[in-house]
Protein backbone atom coordinates (compact mmCIF):
# COMPACT_ATOMS: atom_id res chain seq x y z
CA UNK A 1 0.00 0.00 0.00
CA UNK A 2 1.41 3.39 -0.99
CA UNK A 3 1.36 6.09 1.61
CA UNK A 4 0.13 9.51 0.45
CA UNK A 5 2.21 11.48 2.95
CA UNK A 6 5.67 12.10 1.53
CA UNK A 7 7.71 13.33 4.47
CA UNK A 8 10.55 15.09 2.65
CA UNK A 9 8.44 18.10 1.68
CA UNK A 10 7.57 21.06 3.90
CA UNK A 11 4.25 22.95 3.95
CA UNK A 12 5.40 24.95 0.89
CA UNK A 13 6.06 21.77 -1.07
CA UNK A 14 9.83 22.28 -0.93
CA UNK A 15 12.35 19.65 0.10
CA UNK A 16 13.50 19.51 3.71
CA UNK A 17 15.23 17.13 6.06
CA UNK A 18 12.63 15.37 8.20
CA UNK A 19 12.66 16.37 11.88
CA UNK A 20 13.30 13.18 13.86
CA UNK A 21 13.78 14.74 17.29
CA UNK A 22 10.57 13.21 18.69
CA UNK A 23 11.08 9.72 17.28
CA UNK A 24 11.86 6.80 19.56
CA UNK A 25 15.32 5.26 19.37
CA UNK A 26 15.16 1.59 18.37
CA UNK A 27 17.46 -1.07 17.00
CA UNK A 28 17.35 -0.88 13.21
CA UNK A 29 18.61 -3.24 10.54
CA UNK A 30 18.42 -3.19 6.76
CA UNK A 31 19.44 -5.98 4.39
CA UNK A 32 19.92 -5.27 0.71
CA UNK A 33 20.73 -7.76 -2.04
CA UNK A 34 22.28 -7.12 -5.41
CA UNK A 35 24.29 -8.87 -8.09
CA UNK A 36 26.55 -8.32 -11.03
CA UNK A 37 26.50 -10.40 -14.19
CA UNK A 38 29.72 -10.86 -16.13
CA UNK A 39 31.53 -13.13 -18.51
CA UNK A 40 32.36 -16.54 -17.12
CA UNK A 41 36.09 -15.82 -17.54
CA UNK A 42 35.79 -12.61 -15.51
CA UNK A 43 34.15 -14.33 -12.57
CA UNK A 44 36.71 -17.11 -12.75
CA UNK A 45 39.56 -14.57 -12.58
CA UNK A 46 37.93 -12.86 -9.59
CA UNK A 47 37.76 -16.23 -7.81
CA UNK A 48 41.39 -17.01 -8.73
CA UNK A 49 42.58 -13.59 -7.59
CA UNK A 50 44.14 -12.88 -10.98
CA UNK A 51 42.65 -9.45 -11.66
CA UNK A 52 45.59 -7.05 -12.07
CA UNK A 53 44.11 -4.36 -9.81
CA UNK A 54 44.08 -6.71 -6.81
CA UNK A 55 41.63 -8.65 -4.65
CA UNK A 56 38.33 -7.53 -6.18
CA UNK A 57 36.07 -8.75 -3.38
CA UNK A 58 38.23 -7.32 -0.59
CA UNK A 59 38.36 -3.91 -2.26
CA UNK A 60 34.61 -3.97 -3.04
CA UNK A 61 33.84 -4.92 0.56
CA UNK A 62 35.85 -2.00 1.96
CA UNK A 63 34.33 0.37 -0.63
CA UNK A 64 30.83 -0.72 0.40
CA UNK A 65 31.57 -0.14 4.08
CA UNK A 66 32.97 3.30 3.30
CA UNK A 67 29.92 4.12 1.16
CA UNK A 68 27.47 3.18 3.92
CA UNK A 69 29.32 5.50 6.29
CA UNK A 70 29.19 8.36 3.74
CA UNK A 71 25.55 8.02 2.66
CA UNK A 72 24.45 11.29 4.28
CA UNK A 73 27.15 13.06 2.23
CA UNK A 74 25.69 11.66 -1.00
CA UNK A 75 21.90 11.62 -0.48
CA UNK A 76 20.77 15.16 0.43
CA UNK A 77 17.94 14.37 2.88
CA UNK A 78 19.59 11.48 4.72
CA UNK A 79 20.50 11.97 8.35
CA UNK A 80 24.09 11.24 9.35
CA UNK A 81 23.92 8.06 11.43
CA UNK A 82 26.27 6.32 13.83
CA UNK A 83 26.40 2.89 12.24
CA UNK A 84 26.87 0.00 14.65
CA UNK A 85 27.64 -2.70 12.11
CA UNK A 86 28.09 -3.27 8.40
CA UNK A 87 28.51 -6.74 6.91
CA UNK A 88 28.95 -7.51 3.23
CA UNK A 89 28.99 -11.09 1.94
CA UNK A 90 29.41 -12.55 -1.55
CA UNK A 91 28.07 -15.66 -3.25
CA UNK A 92 28.56 -17.22 -6.66
CA UNK A 93 25.07 -17.77 -8.09
CA UNK A 94 26.18 -19.34 -11.37
CA UNK A 95 29.18 -19.16 -13.71
CA UNK A 96 28.31 -15.58 -14.68
CA UNK A 97 26.62 -14.11 -11.61
CA UNK A 98 28.16 -12.82 -8.40
CA UNK A 99 25.62 -11.79 -5.77
CA UNK A 100 26.24 -9.75 -2.66
CA UNK A 101 24.31 -9.01 0.50
CA UNK A 102 24.72 -5.91 2.63
CA UNK A 103 23.52 -5.74 6.21
CA UNK A 104 23.65 -2.44 8.09
CA UNK A 105 22.72 -1.96 11.77
CA UNK A 106 22.31 0.95 14.14
CA UNK A 107 20.39 2.04 17.19
CA UNK A 108 18.73 5.31 16.38
CA UNK A 109 15.69 7.31 15.39
CA UNK A 110 15.80 6.66 11.66
CA UNK A 111 16.41 3.60 9.52
CA UNK A 112 19.46 2.40 7.62
CA UNK A 113 17.86 1.36 4.33
CA UNK A 114 19.62 4.12 2.37
CA UNK A 115 22.98 3.18 3.86
CA UNK A 116 22.54 -0.46 2.84
CA UNK A 117 21.32 0.47 -0.66
CA UNK A 118 24.20 2.91 -1.15
CA UNK A 119 26.72 0.33 0.01
CA UNK A 120 25.34 -2.30 -2.37
CA UNK A 121 25.55 0.06 -5.34
CA UNK A 122 29.14 0.99 -4.53
CA UNK A 123 30.09 -2.68 -4.12
CA UNK A 124 28.81 -3.32 -7.65
CA UNK A 125 30.46 -0.22 -9.07
CA UNK A 126 33.78 -1.16 -7.47
CA UNK A 127 33.64 -4.65 -8.97
CA UNK A 128 32.87 -3.09 -12.34
CA UNK A 129 35.73 -0.62 -11.99
CA UNK A 130 38.23 -3.30 -11.09
CA UNK A 131 37.21 -5.62 -13.95
CA UNK A 132 36.22 -3.21 -16.72
CA UNK A 133 39.53 -3.61 -18.55
CA UNK A 134 38.60 -7.21 -19.37
CA UNK A 135 34.78 -7.06 -19.37
CA UNK A 136 32.88 -3.89 -20.25
CA UNK A 137 29.62 -5.84 -20.68
CA UNK A 138 29.02 -6.38 -16.96
CA UNK A 139 25.47 -5.72 -15.82
CA UNK A 140 24.60 -4.47 -12.32
CA UNK A 141 21.41 -5.39 -10.50
CA UNK A 142 18.76 -5.79 -9.61
CA UNK A 143 19.40 -4.15 -6.25
CA UNK A 144 16.62 -4.25 -3.69
CA UNK A 145 15.73 -4.00 -0.01
CA UNK A 146 15.22 -7.56 1.19
CA UNK A 147 14.21 -6.70 4.73
CA UNK A 148 14.31 -4.10 7.44
CA UNK A 149 13.66 -4.18 11.15
CA UNK A 150 12.79 -1.47 13.63
CA UNK A 151 11.14 1.89 13.54
CA UNK A 152 7.61 3.25 13.57
CA UNK A 153 6.61 1.55 10.30
CA UNK A 154 7.64 -1.83 11.70
CA UNK A 155 9.41 -4.73 10.08
CA UNK A 156 9.43 -5.39 6.34
CA UNK A 157 10.30 -8.54 4.40
CA UNK A 158 10.23 -8.41 0.62
CA UNK A 159 7.89 -10.95 -0.94
CA UNK A 160 9.54 -13.35 -3.41
CA UNK A 161 13.11 -12.36 -2.53
N, C-alpha and C positions, 0 to 999 in steps of 0.2 A: 504494500500500500504506500503510495507516495504521500508525503506530508506537504501541505500547502505552505507552511511557514518556513521560508528560507531565512536562516538566522544571520547571514552575513550582510544584510542590508539594514540601514537605519531607517527612521521614519520618513526621510526624504528620498528613499530608494537608492541611496549611495552606499558603497561598500564600507564596512567597518569590521574591526576585530570584535568578536563576540565577548561580552563581559561575563567572565566565569567566576567572579568573586563570591557569589552566593552558592555555587555548586558544591556538592559533597565530594570529598576526596575518597576515591575507591581504588582498588587494584584494577588495573586495566591491561589487557593483552590484545594484540592484533596479530593474526597470521595471514600472510599473503603468499600466494603461489604464482610462479611464472615459469617460463621455459624459453629456450632458444633452440631453434632447429638449424642444423648445419650439415655440411657434407660429412659422410661417414669418416673420411680420412681426417677431417678436422677434429672430430670428437676423439678419434683414436689418438691423435697427437696430443690432445689435452690430457688424456688418460696416461699416456706414456711420459708426459712432462717434456715433450720435445718442441714446444713452441719457443721460438727464439727470445721472446720478450720475458720469459720466465714462467713460474708456476701460476697458470691462469686462474685456477680456483682459489688459491691463497690470496692473490691480488684482488680478485673480484669480491671475496669475502670481506677483506679490509675496506675496500671501496664502499661496499654496501653498509657496513657499520658506520663509516664516516658520513655517508649520505643521510642515514637515519638521524644522526646527531646534528646535521645541518639543515634539516627540513624547514625549520622556521625561517632560515635565511633564503630559501628558494621559493616557498609558497607564501604569498603575502599575508594571508589571514590566519596562518597557523601560529599557535602559541609556542614559545620556546619551552621545551619540557625537559625535566631531569629524567633521563631514561635509566631504568634500573637493570635492563638486560636486553641484549640483541643477540639472536642466534640465527645463523644462516647455514643451511644444509643443502647438499647437492645429491641428485640421483640421476642415473642413466636410465631413461625411459625406453629407448630403443637405439639402434645404431646411429641415428641422426638427431636424437633429441636429448638435451640435458635440461632437467628441471631443477628448480631451486625453490626453497621454502624459507621465508623470513618470519621470525617471531620477534616481536618487540613488546617489552613490558615496562610499566611504570606504576607508581601510585600517585594519583593526581586528580585534578578536576576536569580534565578533558582527555579524550582518547588518543590512541597512538596509531590509528589506521593510516594516516598520511605518512607517518614515519616509516611504517612497514612497506607501503606502496612505493615510496621514494627509494627506499633501500633496494627493493626488488628491481626497479627500473635501472638503477645504477649498476647493480650486479650484471644485468644483461648487457648494458652498454659497455661495461668494462670487458666482458668476455668478447664482445664484438670488436672493441678496440684492439685487444691483444691478438686477435686471430684474423683481422681483416686483410692482412697481407696475403693470406693463403685462401680466404673464403669470403668474398664480398656479398655472397648470396644468403648469408645468415638471416633468419627471420625471428624477431622477438615476439613473445607473447603466445597465448593471451596471459595477461597479468590480472589477478583478481583477489579480492578479499575473501578468504576462505572462512574465517571466523573472527569474532571479537567478543571480549568479555568485559563486563563492568560498565558503569555509567548509568545515567538516567534512562536511556533507551533500552537497557538490558542487553542480554547476550544475543548474538547473531551467529548462525551457522548457514553457510551457503548451501542451497539445495543442489544436488547433482555435482558436487565438487570432487 
